[in-house]
Amino acid sequence: MDEQKASTGIAVARMTAVLGMAITVTLGILLLLGGWLLPGGLALLAFVPFLLLMRYLERHPGDED
């Protein structure tokens, strides 16, 4: 099995992306359920940059040494 170590920066960026996705989706759903349509929609739109960050990190895992 080929083990590759991720740098600390990559690990922090992945954790940030996962936490950002979780918080924005949770907040968006709760706001929509509460009847706050515009803030809920904006919170769900804030999910997109975190998703794109995670996709970028998965496609480019780091420097190849």
Residue frames as a rotation matrix with the C-alpha (Angstrom) as fourth column:
MET 1
0.583 0.813 0.000 0.00
0.813 -0.583 0.000 0.00
0.000 0.000 -1.000 0.00
ASP 2
-0.334 -0.702 0.628 1.39
0.699 -0.632 -0.334 3.38
0.632 0.328 0.702 -1.02
GLU 3
0.378 0.424 -0.823 1.28
0.889 -0.415 0.195 5.75
-0.259 -0.805 -0.533 1.94
GLN 4
-0.286 -0.404 0.869 1.42
0.563 -0.805 -0.189 9.47
0.776 0.435 0.457 1.29
LYS 5
-0.292 0.116 -0.949 1.61
0.890 -0.331 -0.314 11.97
-0.350 -0.937 -0.006 4.11
ALA 6
0.438 0.487 0.756 -0.40
0.673 -0.735 0.083 15.15
0.596 0.472 -0.650 3.72
SER 7
-0.673 -0.685 0.279 1.15
0.365 -0.636 -0.680 18.38
0.644 -0.355 0.678 4.87
THR 8
-0.641 0.400 -0.655 -0.27
0.645 -0.180 -0.743 20.27
-0.415 -0.899 -0.143 7.83
GLY 9
-0.764 0.327 -0.557 -1.65
-0.437 -0.896 0.073 22.98
-0.475 0.299 0.828 5.57
ILE 10
-0.661 0.524 -0.537 -3.58
-0.361 0.405 0.840 20.46
0.658 0.749 -0.078 3.50
ALA 11
-0.588 0.428 -0.686 -4.99
0.716 0.670 -0.196 18.84
0.376 -0.606 -0.701 6.64
VAL 12
-0.674 0.322 -0.665 -6.11
0.306 -0.698 -0.648 22.22
-0.672 -0.640 0.372 8.01
ALA 13
-0.751 0.394 -0.530 -7.68
-0.654 -0.555 0.515 23.17
-0.092 0.733 0.674 4.68
ARG 14
-0.621 0.537 -0.571 -9.61
0.072 0.764 0.641 19.87
0.780 0.357 -0.514 4.56
MET 15
-0.568 0.410 -0.714 -10.86
0.819 0.199 -0.538 20.32
-0.079 -0.890 -0.449 8.12
THR 16
-0.738 0.275 -0.616 -11.91
-0.134 -0.955 -0.266 23.88
-0.661 -0.114 0.742 7.31
ALA 17
-0.748 0.459 -0.480 -13.77
-0.555 -0.035 0.831 22.73
0.364 0.888 0.281 4.20
VAL 18
-0.553 0.548 -0.627 -15.62
0.492 0.823 0.285 19.97
0.672 -0.151 -0.725 6.05
LEU 19
-0.554 0.333 -0.763 -16.57
0.714 -0.283 -0.641 22.22
-0.429 -0.899 -0.081 8.97
GLY 20
-0.807 0.229 -0.545 -17.62
-0.370 -0.914 0.164 25.00
-0.461 0.334 0.822 6.61
MET 21
-0.696 0.574 -0.431 -19.83
-0.254 0.365 0.896 22.65
0.672 0.733 -0.108 4.61
ALA 22
-0.492 0.509 -0.706 -21.43
0.776 0.624 -0.091 21.25
0.394 -0.593 -0.703 7.76
ILE 23
-0.624 0.220 -0.749 -22.10
0.465 -0.666 -0.583 24.65
-0.627 -0.713 0.313 9.32
THR 24
-0.826 0.294 -0.481 -23.48
-0.510 -0.753 0.416 26.31
-0.240 0.589 0.772 6.19
VAL 25
-0.619 0.638 -0.458 -25.82
-0.035 0.559 0.828 23.44
0.785 0.529 -0.324 5.31
THR 26
-0.470 0.438 -0.766 -27.06
0.871 0.370 -0.323 23.12
0.142 -0.819 -0.555 8.88
LEU 27
-0.681 0.178 -0.710 -27.63
0.190 -0.894 -0.407 26.85
-0.707 -0.412 0.575 9.21
GLY 28
-0.853 0.347 -0.389 -29.31
-0.508 -0.380 0.773 27.03
0.120 0.857 0.501 5.80
ILE 29
-0.539 0.677 -0.501 -31.72
0.350 0.721 0.598 24.19
0.766 0.147 -0.625 6.56
LEU 30
-0.448 0.358 -0.819 -32.60
0.869 -0.042 -0.493 25.58
-0.211 -0.933 -0.292 9.98
LEU 31
-0.774 0.146 -0.616 -33.22
-0.137 -0.989 -0.062 29.04
-0.618 0.036 0.786 8.55
LEU 32
-0.781 0.515 -0.353 -35.38
-0.381 0.055 0.923 27.63
0.495 0.855 0.153 5.75
LEU 33
-0.436 0.630 -0.643 -37.41
0.698 0.688 0.200 25.61
0.568 -0.362 -0.740 8.25
GLY 34
-0.476 0.200 -0.857 -37.86
0.695 -0.511 -0.505 28.76
-0.539 -0.836 0.104 10.31
GLY 35
0.559 0.790 0.254 -39.30
0.761 -0.367 -0.535 30.61
-0.329 0.492 -0.806 7.33
TRP 36
0.374 -0.534 -0.758 -36.29
-0.283 -0.844 0.456 32.82
-0.883 0.044 -0.467 6.67
LEU 37
0.838 0.083 0.540 -36.05
0.404 0.571 -0.715 32.14
-0.368 0.817 0.445 2.95
LEU 38
0.831 -0.536 0.150 -33.47
-0.216 -0.559 -0.800 34.70
0.513 0.632 -0.581 1.85
PRO 39
0.204 -0.813 0.546 -30.97
-0.976 -0.123 0.181 34.15
-0.081 -0.569 -0.818 4.69
GLY 40
0.396 -0.003 0.918 -31.46
-0.223 0.970 0.099 30.39
-0.891 -0.244 0.384 4.37
GLY 41
0.945 -0.030 0.327 -30.80
0.322 0.282 -0.904 30.50
-0.065 0.959 0.276 0.64
LEU 42
0.620 -0.763 0.183 -27.71
-0.602 -0.613 -0.512 32.64
0.503 0.207 -0.839 1.17
ALA 43
0.189 -0.534 0.824 -26.42
-0.816 0.382 0.435 30.21
-0.547 -0.754 -0.363 3.79
LEU 44
0.612 0.066 0.788 -26.89
0.228 0.939 -0.256 27.35
-0.757 0.337 0.560 1.35
LEU 45
0.931 -0.324 0.166 -25.07
0.074 -0.277 -0.958 29.33
0.357 0.904 -0.234 -1.34
ALA 46
0.428 -0.806 0.409 -22.18
-0.903 -0.405 0.146 29.82
0.048 -0.432 -0.901 1.10
PHE 47
0.600 -0.143 0.787 -21.81
-0.145 0.948 0.283 26.02
-0.787 -0.284 0.548 0.94
VAL 48
0.987 -0.087 0.133 -20.47
0.151 0.259 -0.954 26.21
0.049 0.962 0.269 -2.63
PRO 49
0.463 -0.882 0.086 -16.99
-0.720 -0.431 -0.544 27.70
0.517 0.190 -0.835 -1.94
PHE 50
0.004 -0.441 0.897 -16.32
-0.855 0.464 0.232 25.05
-0.519 -0.768 -0.375 0.69
LEU 51
0.713 0.303 0.633 -17.41
0.042 0.882 -0.469 22.32
-0.700 0.361 0.616 -1.72
LEU 52
0.918 -0.395 -0.030 -15.12
-0.098 -0.154 -0.983 23.71
0.384 0.906 -0.180 -4.42
LEU 53
0.191 -0.869 0.457 -12.24
-0.969 -0.240 -0.050 23.88
0.153 -0.434 -0.888 -1.94
MET 54
0.187 -0.072 0.980 -12.75
-0.488 0.859 0.157 20.24
-0.852 -0.507 0.126 -1.00
ARG 55
0.922 0.168 0.349 -12.92
0.204 0.556 -0.806 19.16
-0.330 0.814 0.478 -4.66
TYR 56
0.682 -0.731 -0.015 -9.72
-0.513 -0.463 -0.723 21.09
0.522 0.501 -0.690 -5.40
LEU 57
0.029 -0.692 0.721 -7.93
-0.976 0.137 0.171 19.48
-0.218 -0.709 -0.671 -2.46
GLU 58
0.447 0.184 0.875 -9.02
-0.166 0.979 -0.121 16.01
-0.879 -0.091 0.468 -3.54
ARG 59
0.976 -0.058 0.208 -7.82
0.216 0.226 -0.950 16.51
0.008 0.972 0.233 -7.11
HIS 60
0.303 -0.907 0.293 -4.53
-0.163 -0.352 -0.922 18.16
0.939 0.232 -0.254 -6.11
PRO 61
0.800 0.162 -0.578 -3.40
0.451 0.472 0.757 16.35
0.396 -0.866 0.305 -2.95
GLY 62
0.794 -0.553 -0.252 -0.19
-0.114 -0.543 0.832 18.33
-0.597 -0.632 -0.494 -2.56
ASP 63
0.285 -0.794 -0.537 3.36
-0.955 -0.282 -0.090 18.46
-0.080 0.539 -0.839 -3.73
GLU 64
0.996 -0.031 -0.081 4.64
0.013 0.978 -0.207 15.25
0.085 0.205 0.975 -5.29
ASP 65
0.400 -0.906 0.137 8.11
-0.835 -0.300 0.461 14.60
-0.377 -0.299 -0.877 -3.92
